[in-house]
Amino acid sequence: MNLKTALLYLQTNPTFTKSPLFYRKVWKACLEIPPGQTRTYGWIAKKIGHPKASRAVGQALAKNPFAPVVPCHRVIRSNGTLGGYSAPGGHTRKKQLLKEEGIKLESSQRGLTKNIICII
């Protein structure tokens, strides 16, 4: 689904229009992440004008009822680890979606999966 179609879908969806403004800003910013790329929670926080709200961004993405239309699987932690994924399938599904988009993942020394291509 392209960005224009996804935005139209969201803006006409009652769940979206009744959600808190902060959540809507987070979800819209998430739509701007191209397939095959990732961004950090901090990147989204800065993008929506709340540079210190990384954790709140994570909470908004955890409440995202529109996955994978709103591609929250493309949002990772600033240390390169994947972070959470509250959609069905959890962390395993997040890794699968990223791999399907061509994102290369590696294991860190602590056993966490790290993304090696990220824009902060």
C-alpha positions as CSV (number, residue, x, y, z in Angstrom):
1,M,0.0,0.0,0.0
2,N,1.5,3.4,-1.0
3,L,1.7,6.3,1.4
4,K,-1.2,8.2,-0.1
5,T,-3.5,5.2,0.1
6,A,-2.4,4.4,3.7
7,L,-3.0,8.0,4.8
8,L,-6.5,8.0,3.3
9,Y,-7.3,4.6,4.9
10,L,-6.2,6.0,8.3
11,Q,-7.9,9.3,8.0
12,T,-11.3,7.7,7.3
13,N,-10.9,5.0,10.0
14,P,-12.9,5.8,13.2
15,T,-10.3,4.0,15.3
16,F,-7.6,6.4,14.0
17,T,-9.6,9.5,14.2
18,K,-10.6,8.8,17.8
19,S,-7.1,8.0,18.9
20,P,-5.0,10.5,20.8
21,L,-3.3,13.2,18.6
22,F,0.2,12.0,19.8
23,Y,-0.5,8.4,18.6
24,R,-1.8,9.7,15.3
25,K,1.4,11.7,14.7
26,V,3.5,8.7,15.6
27,W,1.6,6.4,13.3
28,K,1.8,8.9,10.4
29,A,5.5,9.4,10.9
30,C,5.9,5.6,10.8
31,L,4.3,5.5,7.4
32,E,7.2,7.6,6.0
33,I,9.7,4.9,6.7
34,P,10.4,3.2,3.3
35,P,10.3,-0.5,2.9
36,G,13.8,-2.0,3.5
37,Q,14.8,0.7,5.9
38,T,14.5,1.3,9.7
39,R,14.3,4.3,12.0
40,T,14.7,4.6,15.7
41,Y,12.0,5.5,18.3
42,G,14.1,8.7,18.8
43,W,13.9,9.5,15.1
44,I,10.1,9.4,15.2
45,A,10.1,11.5,18.4
46,K,12.2,14.2,16.7
47,K,10.1,14.0,13.5
48,I,6.9,14.7,15.3
49,G,8.4,17.5,17.4
50,H,8.9,15.7,20.7
51,P,12.6,14.9,20.7
52,K,12.6,13.5,24.3
53,A,9.6,11.3,23.8
54,S,11.2,8.1,22.6
55,R,9.5,5.9,25.2
56,A,6.1,7.5,24.5
57,V,6.7,6.7,20.8
58,G,7.2,3.1,21.8
59,Q,4.0,3.1,23.8
60,A,2.1,4.6,20.8
61,L,3.5,1.9,18.5
62,A,2.6,-0.8,21.0
63,K,-1.0,0.4,20.6
64,N,-0.9,0.5,16.8
65,P,-4.0,-1.4,15.6
66,F,-3.0,-0.9,11.9
67,A,0.1,-3.1,11.6
68,P,1.5,-3.8,9.1
69,V,-0.2,-0.9,7.2
70,V,1.5,1.4,9.7
71,P,4.9,-0.4,9.6
72,C,5.9,-0.2,13.2
73,H,8.1,-3.3,12.6
74,R,10.5,-0.8,10.9
75,V,11.1,1.0,14.2
76,I,14.1,-0.2,16.3
77,R,16.0,0.9,19.4
78,S,18.9,3.4,19.1
79,N,21.4,0.7,20.1
80,G,20.4,-1.3,17.0
81,T,18.3,-4.0,18.8
82,L,14.8,-4.6,17.5
83,G,12.7,-3.6,20.4
84,G,9.2,-4.8,20.8
85,Y,6.4,-5.7,18.5
86,S,2.9,-6.1,19.8
87,A,1.2,-7.3,16.7
88,P,0.5,-11.1,16.4
89,G,3.7,-13.1,16.2
90,G,5.6,-10.6,18.4
91,H,9.4,-10.3,18.1
92,T,9.6,-13.4,15.7
93,R,7.2,-11.8,13.3
94,K,9.0,-8.4,13.5
95,K,12.3,-10.2,12.5
96,Q,10.5,-12.0,9.7
97,L,8.9,-8.8,8.2
98,L,12.3,-7.0,8.3
99,K,14.0,-10.0,6.6
100,E,11.3,-10.1,3.9
101,E,12.1,-6.4,3.2
102,G,15.7,-7.2,2.8
103,I,17.0,-5.8,6.1
104,K,20.1,-7.7,7.2
105,L,20.1,-8.7,10.9
106,E,22.9,-10.0,13.0
107,S,23.3,-11.3,16.5
108,S,25.1,-9.3,19.1
109,Q,27.3,-10.6,21.8
110,R,24.4,-10.4,24.2
111,G,22.3,-12.6,22.0
112,L,20.0,-9.7,20.9
113,T,19.2,-9.3,17.2
114,K,20.7,-6.2,15.9
115,N,19.8,-4.3,12.7
116,I,22.9,-3.2,10.8
117,I,21.2,-0.7,8.5
118,C,19.5,2.1,10.4
119,I,19.0,5.9,10.1
120,I,18.9,7.5,13.5
